[in-house]
Amino acid sequence: MKKRIVALIPARGGSKGIIKKNLSLLKGRPLLAYAIEIGLACNLIDRVIVSTDDPEIAKVAKDFGAEVPFLRPNNIAQDDTPDRPVFVHLIHWLSEHENYNFDYLVNLRCTTPLKKLEHVEKAINLLSVGNFSSIRSMTKIDGKNHPYWCIKLNENQYATPFIDGLDITKYHRRQLLPPAYAINGLVDIMKVDVILNHEKPYGDSMGILETESIYGIDIDSKYDLHLCEKILDLVNPALS
């Protein structure tokens, strides 16, 4: 039986680093548009909904074809608001106001605009065929950024392995490092029943979709926007 799938695009208006970051222009289009267009292009997704507290963002979202059935309550649109309350609000709102229930929720962040349609499709397919509570896209960590090679300062301000008790001399070559991954925020997909019934919205059996590091830039500054533009020039010259 086909799963009913909703894509959620969180886009609150109160970003601090870049004001109205979700409307920042990348190649002449707002970051919000990139997430919406990927969601709409995916035939596996039934609805693309933007959750925002900001009327200007809501208007832009509608102009690019997304649904904005509500404005997000202020109490779950703060700097420190975690993901789960935003997910739960959407699920409950659709159930209570539209009698609409669904199986999977796809989280498409505006701040990772280099996501591709194939990333979303692969994540959905992995959740559909595997015994996972969720799928999150990740980048493989290699070399100097690997956690086994990370350092912290102890109480004497001496450099010591970040992982307590680790003998880093056993991992002096890159080839000896065990596989490690970093969440990159390109796409997350979760089962709705896990979100509603679990403290952690991703559950205890999370799977990963490994993606190339070039796609995982997260927009936190104007420099990141500039870097994304240069990457788009390389991977998608049609947008130049």
N, C-alpha and C positions, 0 to 999 in steps of 0.2 A: 504494500500500500504506500502510495506516494506521501512523503512527509510534507506538511505545511510549514513553510519557512519564511520568517520575517527578518529583514535586515534593519538593524538599528544603527543610526548614525548620531552619536552624542555630539552636541555642538552648543555648549553653553556660551554665554556672551561675556563672561567675566574674566577672560584670560588676562594675566598680568604681564608676562614677558613681551608679548606682542598684543596690543589692544585689538580686540575683535579678530584674534588670530585665525579663526575658522573662515573669515572672509578675506584674508590676505590673498593677494593676487600672485599666481604662479603661471607664467606664460599667458597673462591676461585673463585668467579665470580664477575664481575663488577656490581655495582649498576644498571647501564644502562640495563644490561641483565634481571634483575628482572622485570622491567617495560615492556620491549619488549616481554618477554615470556608471561606475563599476557595478553597483547594486542593480541598477535597471538593466544592465547588459546581461546579467546572469539569469538564464532561463530557469534555473533551479529555485530562484527566490520569488516568492509570491507578492511581497509588499516591501517597499523601501520607505522607512519612516525616520524622520529627523526629530530627535528629542532636544529641544532648546527652550531656554527661558527668555530668549531675546526676540522681539517682534521683527527686527530687521533681518536677523538670520532666518527666521521663519519664512519671510517673504522671498528671500533669495532661494531658499530650499524649494519652495513651491514653484518658483520660476524655472528651476532646473528639473522639475518633474517628480520631486519627492512628496510624500504625504507629511503634513504637520497637523495631526488631529487634535493636539493640545499644546499648551505652553507648560513646560516643566515647572513644578512648584519650586519656589526659591530655596526651600530647605534642603533640596537635593540637587542644587546647582551651585554648590560652594567649591572653593579650592580643594578642600579636603574630603569632598564627597567620593566615596569609593564606587566601584562599578555596580555592585549588586543592587543597591536601592534604585538606581536608574533602570536596570533591567526589570526589576520586580514592578516598578511603577508602570512601565509599558505593558507588561503582561496583564496586570490587573486592570488597567484602564481599558484595553481592548476587550477583555472579557466582560467587564461591567457595563461599558457604554455601547459596544457593538456586538456583544455575544460572540466574539471572535476569539477562538483559541487556536494555538499552533504548537508545533513540535520542536522546532529548532530556532534559536535566535543567533543571527550572525552579527557580530560587532564590527563595524567598519569605521575606523577612526579617521577623522579629517586630517590629522597631523602626520599621517604616513601616506602621502599622495602618490607614491611610486608603485603602489599595489597594482597587480594585474588581475585580469579576469581569471586567468588560469589558477592563481593563488586561491581565489574564493571557491572556484569549482572543485579544486583538489581537496580543500579543507572540508567542504560539504560531503564529498564522496568518501573521505576517510572516516568521518563520523558515521556515515550511513552503513558502511560495511564492517567497521571494526567495533570491538567491545570497549568503547571509550565513553567517558562522560562529557568530554569536550575535546576540541582540537585548537591548538594555538600555534601560530606561525613563529618560527624561531630561526636564528642565524647561528651556525656552528662557530664556536670560539676556537681560535687557533693561536699558537705561538705566544707572544708576550702578553696577550690579554687573557690567557687561560687562568682560571682561579688558582690552579696549583702554582703558578708563577707570580701571583699577586702578593704584595707585602703590606703589613701594617706596622705601626709603632707600638711597642709595649710600654709598660709604666715607666721604664727608664729611657724612653724615646729611642730605643734600639730597634732596628729593622728586624722583623720576625715574620715567618710565613703567615699569611692571612688565615689559613686553615690551621688551627691549633694541632700540634703534634705531627704535622706533616714533615717528612724528610725530603726536602726539595732536591737533594742531591740524587735521589732515585729517578728524577724526571728531568735530567739535565739536557736532554734532547727533545725537540718538538715531537718526534715520532713516538716517544714514550708516554705522552699525555693521553689520558682517557678522553673519550668524546664528551664535550660539554657544549651547552647551548644557551643562548640568551634570547628571551622573548623580544620580538621586534615590533609588535603592534600592527602588523599589516592586516591580519584577519584573525578573529577568534570566532568559534562557533560552539554553542552549548546546547544541551538538551534542556528544554524548559522545565521539566520536572526536577532536574538537578538544581537549577537556579532557585526554584521555589522551596525545595526541601533540604537544601544543604547550605551550611554557613559560607562555604566557599563556592562561588558561582561556577567554578570550573570543575568541581568535584574532586574525587580521589583517584580517578583513572584517566588523567589527561594525556592525550596523544599529541604528537608534534607534526607540523608541516615544516620541513626544512626549506628555507628559501635563501637565495644568494644575498650576500650582505649589501650589495649595491642598491637593493630595493628597500632596505630597512631604515632609511633616514627618517628621523622623527623631528618635525619642525618645532624648534624651541626658540630660534633666533632668526634674524634677517640673514645671517650667514648661511643657515640651513636652507632658507629659501633660494639663495643664490646658488648653493651647491646643487640643489634639486634641478634648477634650471639648466645647469651645465650637464647634468646626467641625462635629462630629457633630450638635450641636443644630441647626445651620443646614442641613446637607445631608441629614441623616437623623433627622428629629424623632421617628420611631418608637422610637429608642433612648434618648430623653430620659426 
